[in-house]
Amino acid sequence: MTFLLGLTGNIACGKSTVGELLQQRYGADYIDADKLVHGLYAAGTSETNAIAARFGAHLLTTEGTIDRRRLGDIVMKDTGALRELERILDPGVRAAIEARVSESKAAVVVLDAIRLIEGGLYQRCQAVWVVVCDPALQIARLRSSRNFSEEQATLRVQAQVPVEEKLRHATAVIHNNGSVEDLTREVEDAWKRTVAPRLD
């Protein structure tokens, strides 16, 4: 029986770093829902066609894929548009996640999904970890890792569902304001408390 560990938190809090630690230290199978979303933006998918029809063909690159940065600039300024985009993407993302989980042979599968709670996927999980950090750090990380302007980074942080919504469903909270060593200790502690006892 596979143990499904839900991993969530708002943008640039370090979910992928936690997922990689779980993969390296415990042999967990790591599913990054964001990467599955990127696959839906490929040329010719039903999602790409629906996005171009709803938000404009100018979002298509010369290869026919969606320009994610330009799309992000649109939906992060308009909550209604963001919800419409989520409705377009959710069925395909859910199907891709279910396929990956069913294919896995690992004892523990980690599902990293920013909308784990909002999309209801947390109900499939035996435990839910929420990664948190200071908003100023989120903005700094976005500017550094994705070369966003201050305005672009701030828009993306402010467009997120308040982390309190996620914390209500948390089995464990992982704080990521310090060093990698600090984060590793948090992950080890949460694993011992919420996962290891269920694997015995």
N, C-alpha and C positions, 0 to 999 in steps of 0.2 A: 504494500500500500504506500503510494507516494505521499509524502508530507509536502503540502503546498504552502509556502511562506510568502505572504504578500508584503511587498516592499513599496512604500509610497512616501510622499513628502512633496513640497513645492519645488519649483524650478531652481536649479543650481544649489540645492542643499547637500548634494553628494550621494544620491541614491546609487548611481552606477559604481561609485567607489566602494560602497558597502556591498553591493552585489558581487563585485570582483573579489573582495575579501572573503565572502562566503564561498565563492567558487574555489579560490586558492586554498583556503584553510580547511574547508570541510567537504570539498568535492561536490558541492551543490551544482545542479544544472541551473544556469542563469538565463532567464528570458527577459529581454529588454523590450517592453511594449513600444517604446519610442522608435526603435529600429524597425519594428514591424509596421508602424505607421509610415515610416519613410518608404517602405516597399509599396505601400498603397499609392504613393505619389508618382509611381513609374508611368511611362508612356502607355496609353491605351487602357489603363484600368478603369473600371466603372467609377471608382472614386475620383480619379483625375478628371474624367469627363464631367462628372457632376459638379466638381469644384470649378472647373472652367465655365460651365454653364451658369453657375450661381454667382461667382465672384469676378468673372471676366477672363477671356482668352488671353489677355495680356500677361496672365500669370504663368502661361506655358513657356518653357524654355525652347530653344531651337531643336532640342532633342525630344520635345513633347512631354517632358516631365514638369511637375509643379515647382515653381521657384518658391521654396519654403520661406525664405526670408521676406519676400514681398507679400506673401500670403499672411505671414505673422504680423507684419506691419498693419495690415487691414483689420484682422480679427482681434488684435490686442487692444484696439481703440473702440471696439464695438462689441459689447457683451452679447447682443442678439446674434451678430454674425458668428461669434465664437461658438455659441450653442448650435447654430446651424451647421457649422463645420464638424462639430462633434457628432451630430446626428448622421452626417454623411459617412464619417469614418468608423463609428462604433461597431456596426455589424461586422465589417471586414476585420477589424482588430480583434474582436472577440473570437471570430472563427479561427484566425491565425494563432491566437493564444491557446485555444482548446486543442488545436492540432499539435502544437509543440508540447503541451502537457501530456497528451495521450501517447506521444512518441517517446517520451523520456523514460530512461531506465534507471535514473538516479533515485536514491532514497529521499532526497530533498530537492524540490524544484523551487527556485526563487522567482517570483513574478514581480518585476519592477514596473510599476504603472503609476503615472502621475494622477490618473483618474480612477485608481483602484476603488476608492470609496464611492465617488460620484457615479461611476458606471456600474456599481453593484458587484464587481468582481471579488470584493473582499469576502463575500458570502461563500465563495468557493475555497477560501483559505483556512488552514488550521491555526494560523497565527498571522498577525498583522504588525509589521514594524513601520513606524513613522520616523523619518529622518528630518531633523529640524536644524536651523541655524539662523543667525541674525540677518535681517533683511539687507543691511549694509554689505554683508559678506556675499549674499546672493547677487547683488548688483555688481560688486567688484569681480566676482567669478564670471558673470556673464560678459562683462566688458573685456576680461582677459582671455577667456576661452573662445568666445564667439565674435570678438571684435565689434561688439555693439557700442553705440553711443550711450551716454548717460540716459538720454530720453528713451531709447529703445529698450535698454535693460530695465529701467524703472517701470515702463509700461507693462513689460512681461511679468515682473514681480507683482505689480498691483492688480493684474488681471486674474491672478490665481484665486481659487477658493480659499478663504481664511483657513489657516492650518488647524484652528480649533475644531473645524468640521472633521478633519482627519483624526485628530487626537482622541475623539470620542470613541473611536473603534480600535484604538491601539492596544496591542498586547504588550508592546515594548516601544519606548521612545529612545531614539539614537541621536545624541547631540553631536553636531559636527562643526564646532566653532574653533577647534584647536588643531593639534598636529595629527599626522597619520597614526602615530603611536597612541594618542588619546582615543582616536576613533576605533582603532583595533581593540583597545580594552573595552570600549562600549559594546562592540560587536560580540566579543567573547563572552561578556557578562550576559547579554541578551540571549545568546545561543544557549548558554548553560541553564538559563531560567525558563526559556519558552520553547526550545526545540529539542535539546538533548533528552529531557525526561520523556518525551513522546516517542523517542526512537528506541528506547530500551525494550 
